[in-house]
Amino acid sequence: MMTTLAKEIFPAEAFAKVKQDALFVDVREQSELDAEAYDVPNLLHIPLGELERRFTEIPRDRDVVIVCRGGVRSLHALHFLIGQGYANAANMKQGILGWMRTGLPVHKNDMLTQNMGFISINQL
């Protein structure tokens, strides 16, 4: 029996793959995407908790990069997908945090990521 090892790549390689039509599968929760999201053309959002019932939405005949916030949840997702026979999938190490540190494109909702919960005394 052949075992497939989990392939892990860094953000720059993931960005190169998405430029070559790879599909990003983001396994973060919706609230995380609302705050900051990958700015890539091919993105499928399947939260990790829904992956077991929705994984068939991910094409088997295409390169797939699994992503999350820091690279841990996406690695769990990758191991699950390997078990389901996905041979063209890779985990992106460092997640969106590494992606942003590398200077790669994101959509940010500044209203959600800045000044959360703070009200000026002058606004009361």
C-alpha positions as CSV (number, residue, x, y, z in Angstrom):
1,M,0.0,0.0,0.0
2,M,1.3,3.4,-1.0
3,T,1.2,6.2,1.5
4,T,1.0,9.9,0.4
5,L,3.0,12.3,2.5
6,A,1.6,15.7,3.4
7,K,3.1,18.3,1.1
8,E,3.7,21.7,2.7
9,I,4.6,24.9,0.9
10,F,5.3,28.5,2.0
11,P,3.1,31.5,1.0
12,A,5.3,32.6,-2.0
13,E,5.0,29.1,-3.6
14,A,1.3,29.0,-2.8
15,F,0.9,32.4,-4.6
16,A,2.7,31.1,-7.6
17,K,0.5,28.0,-7.6
18,V,-2.7,30.1,-7.5
19,K,-1.4,32.1,-10.5
20,Q,-1.3,28.8,-12.3
21,D,-5.0,28.1,-11.5
22,A,-4.6,26.2,-8.3
23,L,-7.6,26.3,-6.0
24,F,-7.3,27.7,-2.5
25,V,-9.5,26.0,0.1
26,D,-9.8,28.2,3.2
27,V,-10.8,26.2,6.3
28,R,-11.2,29.1,8.6
29,E,-14.6,30.2,10.1
30,Q,-16.7,32.8,8.4
31,S,-16.0,35.5,11.0
32,E,-12.2,35.1,10.2
33,L,-12.8,35.6,6.5
34,D,-15.0,38.6,7.3
35,A,-12.0,40.3,9.0
36,E,-9.3,39.3,6.4
37,A,-9.5,37.1,3.4
38,Y,-7.0,35.9,0.7
39,D,-7.3,38.1,-2.4
40,V,-7.0,35.3,-4.9
41,P,-9.3,34.4,-7.9
42,N,-9.8,30.7,-7.1
43,L,-11.1,30.4,-3.5
44,L,-13.4,27.8,-1.9
45,H,-14.5,28.4,1.7
46,I,-15.2,25.2,3.7
47,P,-14.8,25.6,7.4
48,L,-12.9,22.7,9.0
49,G,-15.9,21.6,10.9
50,E,-17.8,21.1,7.6
51,L,-15.0,19.5,5.6
52,E,-16.0,15.9,6.3
53,R,-19.4,16.4,4.7
54,R,-18.4,18.9,2.0
55,F,-15.0,17.7,0.8
56,T,-16.5,16.4,-2.5
57,E,-16.9,20.0,-3.6
58,I,-13.1,20.1,-3.9
59,P,-12.0,18.9,-7.4
60,R,-9.6,15.9,-7.5
61,D,-8.2,16.9,-10.9
62,R,-6.8,20.2,-9.9
63,D,-3.9,21.5,-7.7
64,V,-5.4,22.5,-4.3
65,V,-3.8,24.6,-1.6
66,I,-5.4,24.3,1.9
67,V,-5.1,27.5,3.9
68,C,-6.1,28.8,7.3
69,R,-4.9,31.4,9.8
70,G,-1.6,29.9,10.9
71,G,-1.2,26.6,9.0
72,V,-2.4,24.1,11.7
73,R,-6.1,23.6,10.8
74,S,-5.2,23.4,7.1
75,L,-2.7,20.7,7.9
76,H,-5.4,18.7,9.7
77,A,-7.6,19.3,6.6
78,L,-4.9,18.1,4.3
79,H,-4.4,14.8,6.2
80,F,-8.1,14.2,6.0
81,L,-8.1,14.9,2.2
82,I,-5.1,12.6,1.7
83,G,-7.1,9.9,3.4
84,Q,-9.9,10.6,0.9
85,G,-7.5,10.1,-2.1
86,Y,-6.6,13.7,-2.9
87,A,-3.0,13.5,-4.3
88,N,-2.8,17.1,-5.7
89,A,-3.3,18.9,-2.4
90,A,-0.8,20.9,-0.3
91,N,-0.9,22.7,3.0
92,M,0.3,26.3,3.1
93,K,2.6,26.8,6.1
94,Q,2.1,29.9,8.2
95,G,-1.5,30.6,7.0
96,I,-2.8,34.1,6.3
97,L,-0.4,35.4,8.9
98,G,2.6,34.3,6.9
99,W,0.8,35.4,3.7
100,M,0.4,38.9,5.0
101,R,4.0,39.0,6.4
102,T,5.2,38.1,2.9
103,G,3.2,41.1,1.5
104,L,0.8,39.0,-0.6
105,P,-2.7,40.4,-1.4
106,V,-5.6,40.3,1.1
107,H,-9.0,41.8,1.5
108,K,-9.3,43.5,4.9
109,N,-12.3,44.8,6.6
110,D,-10.8,47.6,8.7
111,M,-14.0,48.1,10.6
112,L,-13.6,44.6,12.0
113,T,-9.9,44.6,12.5
114,Q,-9.4,48.1,14.1
115,N,-10.9,49.7,17.1
116,M,-12.9,46.6,18.0
117,G,-15.2,47.4,20.9
118,F,-13.8,50.8,21.9
119,I,-16.0,53.8,22.2
120,S,-14.7,57.2,22.8
121,I,-15.9,59.0,25.9
122,N,-16.9,61.8,23.6
123,Q,-19.3,59.4,21.8
124,L,-21.3,58.7,25.0
